[in-house]
């Protein structure tokens, strides 16, 4: 087992990964030697190029190794990072002036400047690069949409280094959440000289980048199952970085994670499913709230051909036919909660009353067997008596188990329905998802920034599930443009949009809201889990003596 730990690395596919902190032991010679914190992940690190970030492990490691203009504190509040203070925002909410600290440097001693941010963002939006998270720039910054469509050049993006330490950003429309967007790795800086030096190899190994964050990555190349994070002595705030070294291992099974934790080979272990349920009374069990939801994507057109899910009656039958209480509490049983809307509980609150979004919006698409069967009969009349669907899941143990639970429940309820579960590695499944090569896809979602529209925007026309709804699009447009400076009316519009996509048209099926279930001793301090951006930050983590 001690050899096995060397083969682990990363983060849990549901968005949680472990980090190690540094303790110390005493050699016989009297010289102190450090022991790295031992952390785990349920999936691999895929890249150190922040512009091609793919999944939770990437977000967590990149946020440890690089730093953007702003970061999150332990309460999910935005705080200055490379920026020396919060932005100056024009009266119309569209122009942001951001002043950078002058003591931030790259690990090769180059200064971190406003030009590094301008370069990274223009690289991100360049359609020639085809980068997944370019949509965040398309949705926010002036000319982003036009550049993405090939109508303007990347240099016309609304971002400009006014000097080395002043960045000006012009938005297409006022975005009250924009500062929170800047904590997401997509908006981190890149050193143009280094990117061009390594070319296509940039970010594929720990040696093919330079760092400006709390840690340096060492001993990693793509497809590796372990790596190290070592304190960056050139980081401007190094005195507040608590760990000297963190070692990561990829661990995909909760039972293995628990065994390694109990054997002293993991300082923090992420557990799920039955393992989590069995350990809820353990003194080392901890549960952290998240804004991660589990849901089923319903793809209406697969590789140019309509799927049965184009049929609204079928979508509604499936959505109303899943007993979330039974599925989540008896099958998943890891502390997660049934969720009845796309915006998770405890994520955002009413700007006027402070009430939670879920409380204001209410429960949508609650299990209703009889109504589900009525919609099923209508779907059969339109599609035929026998309907076959594929349900793609990741090969993470909890998601496969959840998928099989959904498969059994739906096939038992709907006579004539066949659901085939297809389990794939996370990266492979996500690639199929982007290519719209699936029928149903059980997957997770964590908001990129602190606003309901971060989640709701996923089904705006042009998405990879081929869902299109003019009413829904107009509601999101109104929230983004017409009511951008009217917080109360904007809030009401976003609630109406969620109802339209989830209840009126069943554009996707919401299943549950994750809790982060982990095992760690009381000596582990500073594990900061978040509801958006990177799900975990490591700057403050350490093992107390």
DOLUM-744669 format. One line per 3 residues: number of its first residue (from 1); their letters; for each residue x, y, z of C-alpha. Coordinates in Angstrom, 3 decimals. Example, Ala and Ser with C-alpha at 12.3 -4.5 7.8 and 13.67 -1.06 7.14 Angstrom:
! DOLUM-744669
1	AS	12.300 -4.500 7.800 | 13.670 -1.060 7.140
//
This chain:
! DOLUM-744669
1	XXX	0.000 0.000 0.000 | 2.883 2.352 0.703 | 4.072 1.802 -2.835
4	XXX	0.542 2.335 -4.144 | 0.326 5.835 -2.727 | 3.052 6.922 -5.123
7	XXX	0.648 6.326 -7.941 | -2.016 8.765 -6.781 | -2.534 12.398 -7.544
10	XXX	-5.094 15.042 -7.994 | -8.580 15.959 -6.957 | -11.932 14.347 -6.674
13	XXX	-13.976 14.341 -9.814 | -16.770 15.960 -7.874 | -14.533 18.836 -7.228
16	XXX	-12.521 17.983 -4.164 | -8.890 17.156 -3.777 | -6.529 16.793 -1.007
19	XXX	-3.563 18.691 -0.134 | -0.616 17.955 2.024 | 1.040 20.173 4.454
22	XXX	4.427 20.053 5.926 | 5.213 18.475 9.203 | 8.713 17.743 10.408
25	XXX	10.705 14.851 11.797 | 14.110 14.643 13.389 | 16.947 12.723 11.763
28	XXX	19.445 10.897 13.974 | 21.998 13.532 12.988 | 19.797 16.197 14.551
31	XXX	19.091 17.817 11.194 | 15.372 18.526 10.701 | 13.766 17.054 7.615
34	XXX	10.321 18.017 6.359 | 7.500 15.631 5.502 | 5.114 16.863 2.808
37	XXX	1.394 16.964 3.295 | -0.139 13.997 1.496 | -3.168 14.873 -0.642
40	XXX	-5.353 12.997 -3.120 | -7.531 13.480 -6.161 | -10.025 11.310 -7.985
43	XXX	-8.776 12.401 -11.412 | -5.579 13.456 -13.127 | -4.079 16.895 -13.612
46	XXX	-4.305 17.526 -17.358 | -2.451 20.810 -17.909 | -0.618 23.753 -16.332
49	XXX	-1.746 26.064 -19.127 | -4.476 28.164 -17.478 | -6.050 28.927 -20.845
52	XXX	-6.843 25.249 -21.493 | -8.001 24.316 -17.997 | -10.343 21.320 -18.161
55	XXX	-11.494 20.075 -14.778 | -11.357 20.480 -10.992 | -7.790 19.142 -10.552
58	XXX	-6.564 21.699 -13.077 | -8.399 24.529 -11.304 | -7.052 23.588 -7.867
61	XXX	-3.426 23.108 -8.912 | -3.423 26.155 -11.174 | -4.816 28.313 -8.372
64	XXX	-2.007 27.045 -6.147 | 0.715 27.670 -8.741 | -0.536 30.875 -10.348
67	XXX	-2.354 33.939 -9.098 | -4.840 36.256 -10.733 | -5.917 39.785 -9.961
70	XXX	-8.269 38.600 -7.226 | -8.643 35.540 -5.015 | -11.131 34.084 -2.514
73	XXX	-10.778 34.183 1.252 | -12.044 31.456 3.581 | -15.557 32.963 3.422
76	XXX	-15.722 33.078 -0.394 | -15.269 36.840 -0.374 | -13.222 38.437 -3.158
79	XXX	-9.872 39.850 -2.003 | -7.011 41.532 -3.916 | -4.200 39.252 -5.078
82	XXX	-1.968 40.554 -7.882 | -4.250 43.593 -7.799 | -3.279 45.880 -4.940
85	XXX	-6.907 46.865 -4.226 | -10.462 46.367 -5.469 | -11.212 47.762 -8.939
88	XXX	-12.405 51.257 -9.706 | -15.699 50.865 -11.587 | -17.281 53.544 -13.776
91	XXX	-20.768 54.850 -13.028 | -22.279 52.838 -15.885 | -20.678 49.636 -14.528
94	XXX	-18.773 48.934 -17.746 | -15.206 50.207 -17.237 | -12.901 48.644 -14.643
97	XXX	-9.554 50.195 -13.767 | -7.326 47.806 -11.839 | -4.020 48.730 -10.216
100	XXX	-1.461 45.937 -9.797 | 0.995 45.489 -6.942 | 4.596 46.080 -7.985
103	XXX	6.158 43.320 -5.884 | 4.630 40.357 -7.753 | 7.186 38.429 -9.845
106	XXX	7.346 35.270 -11.912 | 9.568 32.424 -10.764 | 12.126 33.465 -13.433
109	XXX	12.287 36.937 -11.792 | 10.286 38.724 -14.518 | 7.797 41.205 -13.017
112	XXX	4.101 40.322 -13.255 | 2.576 43.188 -15.225 | -0.703 44.312 -16.714
115	XXX	0.665 43.198 -20.106 | 0.680 39.577 -18.852 | -3.068 39.765 -18.229
118	XXX	-3.786 41.477 -21.546 | -1.750 38.832 -23.377 | -3.446 35.889 -21.614
121	XXX	-6.970 37.156 -22.217 | -6.355 37.909 -25.889 | -4.845 34.448 -26.291
124	XXX	-7.959 33.000 -24.671 | -10.415 34.772 -26.996 | -8.501 34.111 -30.230
127	XXX	-10.805 31.754 -32.210 | -7.715 30.176 -33.801 | -6.959 28.610 -30.418
130	XXX	-10.451 27.141 -29.905 | -10.249 27.335 -26.114 | -13.133 25.958 -24.032
133	XXX	-13.375 28.725 -21.450 | -13.295 31.543 -23.994 | -17.056 31.754 -23.403
136	XXX	-16.344 33.610 -20.141 | -14.741 36.400 -22.148 | -17.428 36.243 -24.845
139	XXX	-20.076 36.774 -22.155 | -18.375 39.681 -20.426 | -15.717 41.770 -22.194
142	XXX	-16.314 44.257 -24.992 | -15.855 42.772 -28.502 | -15.452 39.256 -27.085
145	XXX	-18.449 37.935 -29.026 | -17.406 39.604 -32.263 | -13.853 38.277 -31.974
148	XXX	-15.137 34.784 -31.240 | -17.290 34.984 -34.393 | -14.332 36.105 -36.495
151	XXX	-15.785 39.576 -37.039 | -13.025 41.416 -35.159 | -9.387 40.772 -34.287
154	XXX	-8.198 39.619 -30.832 | -6.339 42.909 -30.376 | -9.727 44.652 -30.336
157	XXX	-10.747 42.945 -27.068 | -11.745 45.450 -24.391 | -8.659 44.966 -22.240
160	XXX	-5.589 47.206 -22.258 | -2.458 47.646 -20.186 | -2.369 51.427 -19.666
163	XXX	1.097 50.966 -18.175 | 2.983 48.125 -16.484 | 0.790 48.230 -13.397
166	XXX	-2.581 49.567 -14.603 | -5.108 47.411 -16.447 | -8.272 48.785 -18.033
169	XXX	-11.152 46.421 -18.811 | -14.242 47.497 -20.737 | -17.287 45.238 -20.550
172	XXX	-19.908 44.736 -23.229 | -22.595 45.355 -20.596 | -22.526 46.048 -16.883
175	XXX	-21.823 42.786 -15.027 | -22.313 43.162 -11.270 | -20.477 39.871 -10.712
178	XXX	-17.448 40.586 -12.914 | -14.888 40.982 -10.129 | -15.692 37.417 -8.981
181	XXX	-15.022 36.179 -12.531 | -11.438 37.362 -12.177 | -10.737 34.745 -9.485
184	XXX	-11.213 31.993 -12.106 | -7.981 30.528 -13.583 | -8.968 31.479 -17.143
187	XXX	-8.264 35.097 -16.175 | -4.832 34.452 -14.674 | -1.779 36.062 -16.331
190	XXX	0.666 34.354 -18.667 | 4.271 35.266 -19.400 | 4.308 35.766 -23.167
193	XXX	8.057 35.152 -23.471 | 7.760 31.735 -21.813 | 4.605 30.740 -23.709
196	XXX	6.328 31.458 -27.012 | 9.544 29.743 -25.921 | 7.801 26.425 -25.233
199	XXX	5.148 26.685 -27.943 | 2.921 23.611 -28.093 | 4.724 22.135 -25.069
202	XXX	3.753 25.022 -22.803 | 2.021 23.690 -19.681 | 2.580 20.000 -20.504
205	XXX	5.252 19.544 -17.810 | 6.106 21.280 -14.572 | 9.263 22.651 -16.245
208	XXX	7.490 24.217 -19.233 | 5.915 27.153 -17.364 | 6.894 29.886 -14.907
211	XXX	4.873 30.486 -11.765 | 3.606 33.523 -9.878 | 1.503 31.824 -7.175
214	XXX	2.086 30.425 -3.687 | 3.601 27.152 -4.959 | 5.800 25.726 -7.698
217	XXX	4.755 22.456 -9.342 | 7.499 19.841 -9.512 | 7.886 16.285 -10.837
220	XXX	4.912 16.342 -13.210 | 4.255 15.714 -16.870 | 0.972 14.930 -18.613
223	XXX	-0.504 11.529 -17.709 | 1.446 11.350 -14.442 | -0.507 10.177 -11.412
226	XXX	1.439 12.167 -8.840 | 3.211 15.509 -8.437 | 4.517 17.913 -5.828
229	XXX	3.766 21.486 -4.843 | 6.714 23.310 -3.271 | 6.515 26.728 -1.618
232	XXX	7.428 29.518 -4.036 | 10.070 31.616 -2.285 | 9.616 34.399 -4.859
235	XXX	5.890 34.766 -4.216 | 5.062 38.251 -2.892 | 3.049 36.877 0.048
238	XXX	5.271 33.888 0.841 | 5.232 34.639 4.564 | 1.560 33.643 4.669
241	XXX	2.009 30.341 2.780 | 1.725 27.719 5.490 | 3.144 24.550 3.869
244	XXX	6.639 23.956 2.523 | 5.596 20.998 0.381 | 2.440 19.161 -0.678
247	XXX	2.462 15.772 -2.384 | -0.459 14.747 -4.589 | -1.578 11.269 -5.559
250	XXX	-4.529 10.276 -7.746 | -6.948 8.005 -5.872 | -10.156 7.102 -7.680
253	XXX	-11.887 4.820 -5.176 | -13.236 6.002 -1.827 | -12.362 2.679 -0.194
256	XXX	-8.729 3.043 -1.280 | -8.652 6.617 -0.040 | -9.964 5.558 3.358
259	XXX	-7.423 2.736 3.628 | -4.572 5.090 2.776 | -5.803 7.625 5.322
262	XXX	-6.068 5.021 8.060 | -2.594 3.744 7.153 | -1.161 7.259 7.540
265	XXX	-0.397 7.654 3.832 | -2.969 10.394 3.198 | -3.458 13.416 5.422
268	XXX	-6.806 14.186 3.793 | -9.020 11.629 2.068 | -12.105 12.407 0.014
271	XXX	-14.803 9.792 0.510 | -18.140 9.260 -1.194 | -21.160 6.962 -1.256
274	XXX	-21.448 4.135 1.236 | -17.945 4.813 2.596 | -18.980 8.354 3.519
277	XXX	-22.247 7.143 5.034 | -20.447 4.570 7.194 | -17.982 7.121 8.554
280	XXX	-20.253 10.042 9.422 | -19.802 9.330 13.155 | -16.016 9.016 12.853
283	XXX	-14.154 11.750 14.757 | -12.070 12.431 11.629 | -15.114 12.875 9.347
286	XXX	-15.745 16.414 8.089 | -18.371 17.711 5.679 | -17.944 20.977 3.785
289	XXX	-20.737 22.698 1.814 | -20.261 23.201 -1.922 | -22.181 24.793 -4.787
292	XXX	-21.531 21.749 -6.961 | -24.651 20.167 -8.403 | -25.040 16.767 -10.014
295	XXX	-27.347 16.833 -13.012 | -28.180 15.067 -16.251 | -27.494 16.805 -19.537
298	XXX	-30.178 15.991 -22.085 | -28.755 16.185 -25.592 | -31.329 16.842 -28.306
301	XXX	-29.100 16.356 -31.349 | -26.295 13.800 -31.481 | -23.756 14.070 -34.269
304	XXX	-26.235 15.864 -36.525 | -29.196 13.597 -35.803 | -32.118 14.289 -33.459
307	XXX	-32.220 12.188 -30.306 | -35.468 11.107 -28.579 | -34.743 13.866 -26.037
310	XXX	-35.815 16.440 -28.598 | -39.277 15.444 -27.373 | -40.374 17.674 -24.490
313	XXX	-42.826 15.121 -23.122 | -40.021 12.576 -22.798 | -37.775 15.084 -21.018
316	XXX	-40.539 15.952 -18.548 | -41.342 12.286 -17.929 | -37.703 11.541 -17.083
319	XXX	-37.311 14.633 -14.894 | -40.457 13.921 -12.871 | -39.778 10.186 -12.732
322	XXX	-36.620 10.330 -10.605 | -37.230 10.051 -6.863 | -34.333 12.250 -5.717
325	XXX	-34.966 11.667 -2.018 | -34.536 7.905 -2.409 | -31.655 8.195 -4.862
328	XXX	-29.656 10.717 -2.856 | -30.370 9.516 0.674 | -30.388 5.755 0.128
331	XXX	-28.148 5.150 -2.901 | -25.628 7.994 -2.989 | -25.796 8.362 0.815
334	XXX	-22.711 10.571 1.172 | -24.236 13.613 2.822 | -25.337 15.189 -0.479
337	XXX	-28.795 16.741 -0.595 | -31.594 16.426 -3.177 | -31.724 19.601 -5.267
340	XXX	-34.815 21.083 -6.896 | -33.381 23.784 -9.116 | -30.269 24.668 -11.093
343	XXX	-28.997 27.243 -8.598 | -27.700 25.558 -5.456 | -28.729 26.353 -1.920
346	XXX	-26.519 28.758 0.034 | -24.806 30.164 -3.053 | -26.369 33.588 -3.648
349	XXX	-28.982 35.664 -1.828 | -31.643 38.221 -2.689 | -29.964 41.657 -2.965
352	XXX	-32.877 43.298 -1.133 | -34.073 40.764 1.463 | -31.056 38.476 1.867
355	XXX	-33.199 35.368 1.267 | -31.479 32.463 -0.465 | -32.159 31.967 -4.182
358	XXX	-33.577 28.489 -3.573 | -35.985 29.825 -0.979 | -37.230 32.557 -3.329
361	XXX	-37.396 30.287 -6.384 | -38.958 27.279 -4.630 | -38.765 23.595 -5.517
364	XXX	-38.957 22.695 -9.216 | -39.745 19.286 -10.769 | -40.422 17.352 -7.579
367	XXX	-40.902 13.588 -8.050 | -44.453 12.899 -9.272 | -45.009 9.342 -10.470
370	XXX	-48.472 9.808 -11.945 | -47.652 12.971 -13.858 | -44.414 11.371 -15.074
373	XXX	-46.372 8.393 -16.450 | -48.795 10.739 -18.218 | -45.895 12.458 -19.977
376	XXX	-44.375 9.042 -20.768 | -47.550 7.918 -22.541 | -47.570 11.116 -24.575
379	XXX	-43.903 10.577 -25.489 | -44.602 6.986 -26.570 | -47.472 8.181 -28.764
382	XXX	-45.061 10.528 -30.520 | -41.867 8.422 -30.523 | -43.000 4.803 -30.416
385	XXX	-43.544 2.227 -27.684 | -39.859 1.311 -27.312 | -37.395 4.097 -26.470
388	XXX	-33.679 3.485 -25.927 | -31.291 5.997 -24.379 | -27.629 5.972 -23.425
391	XXX	-26.600 7.434 -20.056 | -22.930 8.435 -20.003 | -21.211 8.702 -16.603
394	XXX	-17.649 9.145 -15.425 | -15.836 6.112 -14.060 | -15.625 7.664 -10.595
397	XXX	-17.251 5.114 -8.292 | -19.969 7.395 -6.930 | -21.117 8.588 -10.363
400	XXX	-21.242 5.087 -11.783 | -23.323 3.988 -8.794 | -25.608 6.990 -9.169
403	XXX	-26.033 6.278 -12.875 | -26.962 2.675 -12.228 | -29.497 3.819 -9.617
406	XXX	-31.089 6.184 -12.142 | -31.055 3.471 -14.804 | -32.889 1.013 -12.548
409	XXX	-35.469 3.500 -11.326 | -36.375 4.789 -14.798 | -36.568 1.343 -16.403
412	XXX	-38.770 0.105 -13.565 | -41.149 3.057 -13.846 | -41.420 3.375 -17.629
415	XXX	-42.458 0.255 -19.511 | -40.683 0.231 -22.880 | -37.683 2.327 -21.802
418	XXX	-34.122 0.994 -22.055 | -31.294 2.979 -20.451 | -27.733 1.837 -21.207
421	XXX	-25.085 3.126 -18.766 | -21.729 3.957 -20.349 | -18.882 4.650 -17.874
424	XXX	-15.811 6.517 -19.182 | -12.758 8.279 -17.717 | -13.634 11.842 -16.767
427	XXX	-11.571 13.568 -19.461 | -12.919 11.240 -22.161 | -16.509 11.785 -21.023
430	XXX	-16.066 15.566 -20.973 | -14.672 15.453 -24.514 | -17.693 13.455 -25.705
433	XXX	-19.850 16.033 -23.951 | -18.255 18.949 -25.799 | -18.722 17.093 -29.083
436	XXX	-22.431 16.420 -28.290 | -21.755 12.697 -28.752 | -24.141 11.314 -26.115
439	XXX	-27.844 11.084 -25.239 | -27.772 11.721 -21.481 | -24.721 12.654 -19.432
442	XXX	-24.671 12.481 -15.635 | -22.076 15.001 -14.578 | -21.339 17.748 -12.050
445	XXX	-21.254 21.524 -12.322 | -19.645 24.145 -10.122 | -20.272 27.839 -10.897
448	XXX	-17.345 29.727 -12.387 | -18.308 32.940 -10.602 | -20.729 34.080 -7.898
451	XXX	-23.955 34.674 -9.782 | -26.953 32.510 -10.868 | -26.243 33.292 -14.504
454	XXX	-22.980 31.322 -14.288 | -25.133 28.176 -14.184 | -28.192 29.328 -16.120
457	XXX	-26.115 30.499 -19.106 | -25.187 26.882 -19.909 | -28.494 26.389 -21.773
460	XXX	-28.529 29.667 -23.686 | -28.950 28.981 -27.411 | -25.754 27.660 -28.982
463	XXX	-24.960 25.189 -26.216 | -23.560 21.663 -26.639 | -26.883 20.013 -25.649
466	XXX	-28.688 21.605 -28.601 | -31.369 23.134 -26.381 | -32.870 26.358 -27.722
469	XXX	-35.664 28.436 -26.216 | -36.389 32.028 -27.298 | -38.266 32.819 -24.082
472	XXX	-35.370 31.608 -21.972 | -32.799 33.484 -24.058 | -34.793 36.714 -23.705
475	XXX	-35.007 36.356 -19.932 | -31.228 35.893 -19.692 | -30.661 38.808 -22.064
478	XXX	-32.912 41.002 -19.933 | -31.052 39.995 -16.765 | -27.706 40.712 -18.427
481	XXX	-28.595 43.946 -20.194 | -31.968 45.555 -19.447 | -31.778 45.008 -15.682
484	XXX	-28.006 44.924 -15.205 | -28.136 47.949 -12.887 | -31.465 47.027 -11.226
487	XXX	-30.557 44.231 -8.759 | -34.123 43.459 -7.639 | -35.636 43.220 -11.120
490	XXX	-32.593 41.249 -12.289 | -33.129 38.772 -9.420 | -36.789 38.262 -10.363
493	XXX	-35.835 37.713 -14.007 | -33.249 35.061 -13.133 | -35.829 33.192 -11.027
496	XXX	-38.215 33.264 -14.012 | -35.459 31.992 -16.297 | -34.706 29.036 -14.028
499	XXX	-38.393 28.091 -13.927 | -38.602 28.273 -17.724 | -35.626 25.977 -18.335
502	XXX	-36.157 23.462 -15.521 | -39.932 23.233 -15.045 | -41.580 24.535 -18.202
505	XXX	-39.313 22.770 -20.715 | -37.162 20.289 -18.721 | -33.959 21.389 -20.426
508	XXX	-31.902 19.388 -17.932 | -32.521 17.187 -14.903 | -31.167 18.367 -11.571
511	XXX	-30.280 15.597 -9.107 | -28.375 16.731 -6.029 | -26.098 19.235 -4.330
514	XXX	-22.768 17.873 -3.190 | -21.324 18.026 0.261 | -17.579 17.572 0.422
517	XXX	-17.011 14.573 2.660 | -13.431 14.221 3.797 | -11.385 12.454 6.443
520	XXX	-8.663 14.379 8.201 | -7.286 14.764 11.684 | -7.689 17.870 13.812
523	XXX	-4.075 18.833 13.076 | -5.006 19.675 9.466 | -5.810 23.385 9.293
526	XXX	-6.656 25.859 6.542 | -8.525 23.637 4.070 | -10.470 26.350 2.276
529	XXX	-13.298 24.939 0.139 | -15.206 27.285 -2.148 | -18.533 27.456 -3.954
532	XXX	-17.119 28.898 -7.194 | -13.818 29.300 -9.078 | -11.403 26.621 -7.783
535	XXX	-13.255 24.344 -5.324 | -10.249 24.269 -2.987 | -7.361 26.634 -2.343
538	XXX	-4.137 25.491 -0.713 | -2.327 28.664 0.292 | -3.452 28.411 3.918
541	XXX	-3.370 24.641 4.466 | -0.927 23.164 6.972 | -0.457 20.428 9.536
544	XX	-0.240 21.734 13.069 | 2.417 20.257 15.328
//
